[in-house]
Amino acid sequence: MNKKLSFKKTFEAKLRNSQVAAKKKAVSLFTGMSVAHVDDEESNTDDVHHVEKALPGGDFYTGQWYKNLPHGRGNFMWTDGCMYIGEWFKGKIMGKGKFIWPSGATYEGDFKHGFMDGQGTFTGILEDTYKGSWIMNLKQGEGTYSYPNGDCYEGEWRRGYQEGQGSYRWQNGDRYVGQWTKGLMNGDGKMVWSNGNRYEGSWEEGFPKGNGTFKWPDGSSYVGVWSKDGKEQNGTYHPSDSQIDNLDWDPQQVFFEDLKDCKICPCEKILIMPSEKMPNWTGMAKENNRNQRRSDGSLSRYSFSDFDGFSSASEENSRDGDERGEIINPEGSATKASSPQLVMAMKKQGKTISRGHKNYELMLNLQLGIRHSVGRPGPVITLELKSSAFDPKEKVWTRFPPEGSKYTPSHQSCEFKWKDYCPLVFRTLRKLFDVDAADYMLSLCGSDALRELSSPGKSGSFFYLTSDDKYMIKTMKKTEAKVLIRMLPAYYKHVRSFKDTLVTKFFGLHCVKLTGAVQKKVRFVIIGNLFCTDYAIHRRFDLKGSFQGRTTAKPESEIDPTTTLKDLDLNYMFRLHKLWFQEFCRQVDQDCDFLERERIMDYSLLVGLHFCEVPTTPAGNGDCENGEAPELSQASTDQLVIDPTRRPSDRLGIKIAARAEKTVRKTDSQLVGEPTGVTCDVILFFGIIDILQDYDISKKLEHAYKSMQYDPTSISAVDPKLYSKRFRDFILKVFVQDT
């Protein structure tokens, strides 16, 4: 306790001193500066020249200037005490620079588009230091972290966590060398204690798990299967030739004694990212022009952005959005209103299923059954499943009479039977996907009703969304259920091996059987909703890589943000950061190989776009007049969302920052258009969906029939091997590496 109090006092004193030092730096940098207000008339010269500016919100910039934008060397200070000293490129923090937080923490190194990106050194307020590679504000690649308590990690990082091969040295001399996952010892590794003891073998979530060997300095050893659960622990002690003192040694001592001081020190959290402080120079320039036009009596109202129909967000709306005068920039942090970037909330899809709806009783049945399945006691979940858990006969029937039974509650719906398919497998999948059982049950079975999407899909399936948008319930045919059960062992192995897989995440497979004369069965699967996000999805595309029927049969006036467009409607290519692109290519290959082995075809990549800014030409000038941006409905712009907790993604396919470049098709046979140079920053959401269609006899007949009318390679129903190749080739033309 005394150590904790001492550490807290040291931390608070350090914070106070660093804040004083930061203010002194600000005074020395900006005191006595002759400043020009940002609204002042600019010089007409196109040459790079030096300026000193006071911005409307109280921020300051001094440095080189070119065409109404910082360009070259420049210093920027925000009113909250943050400072940046370094290089700029056309209004963006780009190149070498130093960012200083009010706390006294610093980052010095490479920047790209305002992100810490490249090689750089972060020094925290307690002088803990990370020196290494960064990607979009996250530690990624090789790097070394020296912690304030004397610990040190050296090795690979991924998305801000220790991941890959790395070495951790504790201040007391203990050392681990091996594999890591999300900041924990995970995989094969070796721990060497300062007293000479060592363990070498498998690890899981920071503890020995699986086969491993513990050795003492005298040569004696213990070999076996390790587990924190003493009931699963099993091994053999091998004494040395000269010593037999450890015969009574308990292997659980490793978990509760030897490892108790080997805690991984957390990295200092960066609460404000440099990219979140990026000034919106374009917005300021527009406001200046509008202010001038208003003074002439030619314009009484203005909008923050002309791109993609965001013009309904008026000046008055912006003031009502947040009492603190804060708004959201593209990276998602709250910044002062001098940088007007708005994040729009989409109107929720679907129609709420209330009493009187034709599927109201079915919804009650689903919720009753799911509550029973998830809440039912079961064995301790382990990721090592026996083959019997995947047996198609592994299913549980439960009867739900209205008056209730020994195992089921009374309810207001009709009597029905409930079936769980492979319940242990899906319970384990939910654990693998980090789904909390209580949260899962609350989302699906809470007091809020489900929402039914307006029309069934092409397959005839109906879709229901939970009130929090986290999960989607899809009704399915018997053939689809059979395909899922057949491929379940391979699916489980695949998603366990590749945590960044893009394929649909399945959380449960169930069936409701209504009693009575009809005996109707409704099978359904619970899947994750790819577009569960606070970001407005402005455009969505379903991409397969085929021609026939791959356009939306809607007039332009009826297309809104909820419309799912198809291959021939696509007029963008997406430029990903180098490491994201490499991961994307690798994962698409792995997922397609899996689907090809399982004889699956007709799947697609579902892509959602959130536009962050006005599109720009290669010269860096705004092109909102000629950007040909899609118009958004009023419903998509009727509410402002403020969420300062947003952070970059830690999983492929979710909240990926990228650049979208407009494309134009010059011939009807061109599936991917040619780039135009008009780009804008976007946030991408994507995943592979509809993975339950195998190449059965009906698809073979469809292929034969359509091949007589169209080019066989242009239709959707083709052999899984050809489908996989065509899909990959197309997707990797749409997604390219940013340069």
N, C-alpha and C positions, 0 to 999 in steps of 0.2 A: 504493500500500500504506500509506504514512504517513497519507494522508487517511482511509483506512478505520480505522486504529488510533485516530486522533484522534477520529473520530466515535464509535467504540465506547466509548472512555474517557468522552467527554462524555455519552453515553447512560447509561452505568452510574452516573456521578456524579449525573446528573439523577434517575435512578431512586431512588438511595439517599436523596438529599435530599427527594424528594417523599414517600417512604414515612415519613421522620421527621416531615415536616410533617403528613401524614395522621394519624399517631398523636397528635401534639400537638393537632390539631383534635378528635380523639375524646376526649382527656383533658379539654379545656376544655368540651366539650359535655356529658359525662356524669359528670365527677368530682363527688363529693359529692352525687350524686343519691340521694334516698331512694326505693327501688324496692320494688314489690310483686311477688311471684312470680305468674306467669301462672296458677298453680293456685289462687290465693287466691280466695275467694268474691267474686263480682261484686256491685256495687251493683244494687239492683232498679230504679233509676230508668231511664226511657227517654229522659231528657234527655241532650244532648251534655255531657260533662264531661271534665275533664283527668285523665289517669292517667300513672303512671310504672311501667313493667313490665320485669321481667327474665324473659326467656323460657327454657325448659328447656335449650336448646343454648348459652346464654350470650349470645344476642343481646339488644339493648335497644330498647325503644320508649318514647318520651315524647311526649305530645300529646293531641289531642282523641279522645274515645271515645264510641261509641254502639252499644248493643245488642251488646256483646261484640266489637265490631270498631272499628278505627281509622276515624275519620270526621271530616274537617275538616283542620286543620293538624297535622302531626306529624313527628317525627324518628325515624329507625330506624338503628341501627348493628349491622352483622353482626360476628361474631367475627373474620372475615378482614380487617377494616378498611374494608369498603365502607360508605358512608353515604348515606342519602337524607333530604333536608330539603324538605318541601313538602306538597302537598295529597293527601288520601286520600278515597276514596268507598267506603263499605261494605267496608272491608278491602282495597281495591285502590288501588295508586298511580295517581291520576287527577287531572289538572289541571296546574297549574304547579308545578314543583319542580326540585331540583338533586340530581344523583347524583354522588358523589365516589368514585373508585376508590382503592385503597391506593397505587397508583403516583403519585397526584396528578392524573391525568386527570379531567376533569369534563364533565358534560353539564348544561346549564341550558335549560329550555324546557318544552314540552308533553309530558304523559304520558297514555296511555290504556291501562287494564288492565295497567299495569306496563311497557308498551312505550314507547320513545321514539317519539312519534307526534304530528306537528304541526310547528310551527316551533320550532327549537332550535339551540343552539350547542354543539359538542363541541370541547374543547381538550385536545390530547394531551400526553404527558409532555415532548415537545420543543417544546411551545407551537405545534404545527401546529393549525390551526383550520378546522372546517367550520361554516358558518352557512347554514342554509336549512331545507328541508322534509324531514320524516322520515315513513316509514310502517313501523310494526311493527319498529323498531330499524334499519331500512335507510334510507339516503339515497335519497329519491325526490321528484322535482319539481325546482324551481329551487334552486340552492345554489352557494355559493362555498367552495372549499377553498384555504387558504393553507398551503403546505408548509414544513417547517423549513429546506429548502435555498434558499428564496426563490422557487420556482415558484408559480404560481397558476392554478387552473382556475375558470371561471365559466360556468355553463350548466345543462343538464338532467342529471338523475340518474335511474337506474332500478334498483331492487333493489340499491343499494349501489355501482353502477358509473356512470362517466360514460357516458351514453347519450342520444342525441338530438342537439340542436344545442348546441355549446359552444365556448368559447375557452380555450386553454391558453397561458400565457405563461411561458417559461423565464427563469431568473435572468439568463442571458446576453443577453436581448433578443429571442431567436427567438420566433415566435408562430404558432400554428395556430388557424384559425377554420373550423369546419365540423361534419360529422357524426361521431358516435361510436357504438361498439357494445361493450358490456362492457369499458369502460375503454381502448379502443384507437381510434385514428383509423380510421374505416371509413365509406365513402360519399363524397360530394362534399365537398371541403374545399380550403382554401388555406393554404399554409405560407409565411411571410415570414421570411427570415433577417435577422440584424442587419446583415449586409453589403449588404443590398438585393436579394439574389437571392430569387426566389419561384417556387413551384410551385402550379399550380391545376389540379385535376382529380380523378380517382377514387383512392380509398385502400382498402386491404384489410389488416386486422390490423396497422395501424401503418406501412404502407409504400405508396408509389404503386403502383397496380395498375389497369391499364386505360388509357383515354384521358386524356391530361393534357398541360399545357404548362409548360415551365420557361423563365423569363425572367431576363435579366441587367439591371442598372441602365442599361447602355448601349443597351438596346432590342433586342438580339439575343435569339433564342428557339430552343427545341427543342420540336417538336410531334410526338407520336406515341403508340404503345402502350407502356406501362411495365410492367416486371416485374423482380422481383429476380433471376429466371433470365435471364442475359444472352442466351440463345438465343431467348427470347420477346420481347426488347426490339426495338422497331422504330420508327424515327422519322426526322424530317428537321430539320436545323439551318438556321435562317434568320438570317444575319448582319444587323447594323444597317447603316445607310448609311455610318457612319464607322468601324466596327470589324469586323475579321474575325479577331481573335486567338483565338477559341475554336473554330476549325474542327476541332481535334484533340481536343476535349473528349469524354470518355467518359461517357455518361449513368449508368453504374454507380457513378460517383463520388457521386451523390446518396444511394445506399443505403449505401455503405461509408465515406464521408467526411462529407458534409453532415448526415446524420441520426444519426451515431454519438453525438453529445452531446444529442440530442433525445429522451431517455428519459423516459417518464411516471413520475413519482415515485409510489410506492405510498402509499395511505392507511394510517394507523395502524390496526391490527387491534384490535377490541374483544373481548377474550378472555372477559369475563363480561358478559352483558347484564343490565340492570336487571330485565327480566321474568323472568330465570332465578333471581333472588333473592327472588321474591315469597313471603312467608310464607303457609303454608296455615292460616289462622285457624280455618277450619271443622274441619280435622283435629285441631287443638289442642284446640278446644272439645269434640270427641267424645272425645278421649283423657282430658280432665279428667273428663267424665261417667263414662267407663268405669273410670277410676281410683277414683272415688268408689264406684261400684257394686262394684268388686272388694274395696274395704275393708270393704264390708258382707257380703262372702262370697256375693254374688249372681251374680258373673261371674268366671270364671277365665281366659278367653281373649278376645281382641278382634280385629277386622279393621280394616284401614285405611280401607276404603270399602265402603259398602253398595250402591253404584250398579252396575248391569249385572253383578251376580253376581261382583264382585271379592272377596267375603267369604272366599275360601279363602286369601288372603294373610294369614297369622297373624302375631302379634308375633314368634314364633320364626323364621318364614320371613324376615321383614324383616331380622333380625340376620344371617342367613346370606347375604343377597343381596350384601353388599359388606363386606369386612373393614374398610374405612375408615369405615364408618358413614355412607356417602353414598348418596343415592337420586336419582331423576330427577323433576323437576317437569314440568308440561305442556310447557314450551318445550324441555326436553331437556338441561338442564345438571345437573351433579352439585351437590347442595346438602346441607346438614347434615340429619341425620335428624330434626330438629325439624319439618321440613316434609314429612310422609309422603305423597308422591305416587308411585305405582308405575306402571311401564310394563311391560306383560305381553308375553311372547313367544308367538307362535302356534305350534302344532305344524305342522310342514311338511306341505303337501298332497301327495297322490299316493303311489303305490307304486313303490319303487325297482325299476328293471329290472335284475335280476341273471340270472346264467346259469340257464337253464331256463325263463325267461319266454318267452312266445310271440313277443314282439317284440324279443328280445335281439339276434338277428342284424341286424334292421333298425336298431337303435340303433348297432351297430358300423358298419354301412354309412353311416349318417348322419354319424357322427363322422369316419370315414375320408374321406368326400367333402368335408366342410366343411374339414377340415385341408388337403386338397389345394387347394381353391378359394382359401382365404384365404392360404395360404403360397405359391401360385404367383406368380412374378414378373410384374409388369405395368407398364404405362406410368406415368409420373408423374401423380398424380391432380390434376386441375384441376376446379374447379366448373363451368367452361364446357364442356358436353358437346355433341358433334355429334349431329344427328338420327339418324345411323346407329347410335349406341349403343342407341337405343330400338327398333330394328327387331325385330319378333317373331322374325325368323329369326336374330337374334344370340344363339346358344346354343352351348354347348360340351359335347360328349359325351366321357367318359373311361371306359375299360374298367379294371376292378379285378379281375384274376385272383388267386386265392389265393396263387399262387407269386410274385406281384409282377411288375412290368414296368419298363421304362426310366424311366417317370414315376411309378409308384405303388409303395408298399411291399407286402411280403407281409403276409397277414393270416389270421385264423382263421375268417373268415366265408365264406359261399358266394360264387361269382363274381357280380358285378353291374356294371351300367353306371350312370354318374353324369352328370346333366345340370345345367349352370348356365345359367339364363336371364338374359340381359342382364347379364353379370358386371361390366362396367365401371360400369354405372349403380348397382348395389348397392354396389360398392366405394366409389363417390363418396358415396352416401347414408350409409354408415357414417362416412365422414370428416365429412360435414355434421352428423351427429348426435354428433360428438365421441367416437366409439367407437374405442378403441385396438385395432389388429389383434391384438396379442399377448394382450391381456386377453380379447378376443372369442373367440379360439381356445381359450384356457384354460378359459373358462366352458363352451363347448360340447363341447370335445374333451379335457378334462382326464381325470385318472384316476378321478374320481367319475362314477358312472352318472347317467343321466337318470331323472326320475320321471314316471310315467304317471298322469294324473288318472283317477279311478275310473270315470268314465263318459263316453262321447262327448257332444258337444254336440248341439243339436237338428238340426243339419245332417248329423250322422253323422261329423263330424270328430273325430279324437283329438288330445289335447293332451299335450305332454311339457314338463316344466320342467327347466331346468338345476339343478345342485346348489346354485348360489349364488342361485337365483331371479331372476337378471337377465333371462333370455330364455325365451321360450315357443316351442315348435315345434308348429305346427298342420298336420295333414294336410288336404288340400283337394281338391275335385273339379276336373276338367279345366275346367269352365265358370268356376270362380272364378279359376283360374290365367289363363285368357284375359282375364277382366275386369281383373285386375291389370296384365297386360302392356299391354292396350289403354289403360288410364288412366295408365300409368307416366309419360309425358311431362308430363301435367297435374299428376300427384301430385308429381313432382320440382319442378316450378315452384312449386307451392303451398307445400311444406314449406321450400323455399329462401326464399320471400318472407315466410313467417310462421313465425318460429322458435318461437313459442309455440303453434303449432297443437295442437289436442287430438286430431287424427286419429291412428290407429294408426301406429306407426313400423315400417316394414318394413326388414329388414336383409339378406334374401337369399331367393331363390326357386329351388328345386332339385327334382330328380326322381331317384328310385332305380328302376331297372328290373332286376328279377331275371331272370337267364338260366335257361334250361331250358324245360320244356314249358309252364309257366304263363305266363311272360312278364309277370308282374304289375308294374304301375307304381304307385309311391306318390309323389305330389306333395306338397310341403310348403313352408311359408313360415316364416321366423324373424321373430318380432316381439318388441318389448319387453314385459316384464311390468310392468304398471302398479303392482302391489302389492309390488314389491321394496323393502322397507323394514324397518327395525328396529322401527318402530311396529307394535303389534298391530292388525290390522284386525278390529274387533269386529262390524261390520255391513257388508254389501255389497249394492248394488242395481244392477239392470240396468233402465234407464229408457228408454222409447220414446215415451210419450204416448198409448198406445192402451189400450182396455178389454179386448177379447176375449182370453182366455187369459193375461192379464197378472197372474196371481197364482201363488204357489208351491204346488204340490200336495203339501204336507207338513204333517203335524200339528205343532202348536206345540212338542211335546216333542222333535221331530227336527230342529228348526232350530238350527243352531249357527253360529259365526263363519265357517265355510267355505261356508255356504248362500248362494246368490245369490238374493236376493228381487227382486220385480218391482214394477211401477207400483202395483198395488192393495195391495201390502204396505207401501208407503211411509207412514210416520207422522211424518215430519219435514219441515221446510223449513230451508234453510241460509242464514244471514245472513252475507254477505261484507263485508269492509271496502270502503269506497267505491271506492278505486282498483282493488282486485282485482275488484270487481263490474263496473266499467267495462271492464276488460280482458277479463273473462269474456264479457260481452255482445258486445263487438266481435269476439272470436275465434269465438264460436258462430256469429255471422252469417257471418263469412268462411268458416268450415269448411262450414256448410250450403250456402252459395252454390256452393262448389266441388263438393260431393257432388251437388247438384241439377243442375249443368251436366253432370256425368258420368253422369246418369241412375241414381244410386245411391239405394236405399231400404232399409228394414229395419235400419238402423244403430241404435245405442243409446248412451246415456251410462252408462258403468260408474262407479259411485261407491263408494268405500271410506271407512268412518268409523273413526277412533280416538277414543274418548271420553277426555277429559282429566280430567274432574272430575264431581262430583255436580251434577245438574240443579238450577237455582234458579228460584224464582217471581219475578214482577215485583218483589216486595218485597225480594228479595235473600236470602231465607231458604232453607236447604237443604230439598229436597223429596224426599229419597231414599225416603221411605216410600210416597209416592203418585206417584212419577215414572213408573210402569209401564214401567220400563226392561227391555229384553230380557235374558234370562238367558244367561250364557255357560257353555260347557262347562268341566269341570275341566281339560281339555287346554289351554285358553287361559290358565290361570292357574298353571301348574305351574313356571314359570321366570321369574325377574326378569332384565331386561336393563338393563345400565348402559352408556350410550354418551354421554360428555360432549362428543363432537365434533359432535353434531347442531346444525344451524343452520337458520334459516328458508329457505324455498324460494327458488330463483332462477329458477323456471320455473312457468308457470301449470299447475295441475293436480297438482303434486307438493308435498306437505307444506304445504297452505294452512290457516292457522289461521282458524277461523270459529266461529260459534255455531249450534248445532242447536236448533231450537224444535219441541217436540212439537205435532203436529196431530191433529185428530179429524174424520173424515168424518161428516156429519150426514145425508147421503142416499147411496143406492147410485150415483147418477149423478155424484157429486162425485169427480173424479179427484184433486184436491189438497185435503186437509183444511183446516180452519180452525185458525189458531194458538191455542194455549192459554196462552201466557205462560211455560210451563215450559221453561227453556233450560239448555244446558250447553256448555262449551267443547269443541271437537272439532278434530282435524286431518283434513283432507280430501285424498283422492287421487281424481282423476277423468280420464276420457278417452273419446273417441268410438271405439267398436269395431265390428267386423263391417261393414266398408265395401266388401265385395266382392260384394254382391247387387244386380245391376241389374234394372230393371223389364222382364224378358223375358216371353215368351209364357206361361210357367208361372205367373208372378206375376199376370199379367193374368187368366188363367183362375181363379186362386185368388181374386182380388178379385171377379170376377163371381159365383163360386159362393157366397162368404161374404156378399156383398151381398144375396142372396136370403134369408138367415137373420138377419143382424144389420144394425145401422146402418152404412152404408158408411164413415162417418167414424171408426168405433170400431175397425176392424180394422187389422192391421198392414200388409197388402199393398195399398198405394195408390200412386197416381202420385207420382213423386219430388217434384214441386212441392208437392203437397198434404202429402206426408209431411214435407218440410222445414219448412213453415209450422206444422204441428201439433206437430212436435218442438220447434221454437223456443218456441212459445207455452207449451208445457207446462214445459219446462226453466226458462224465465224466471219461472214461478210458483213453482217449487221453490227456485230460487236467487234471493235478493232482497238488496237493499242493507241493510246494518246501519245502524241509526240511533243 
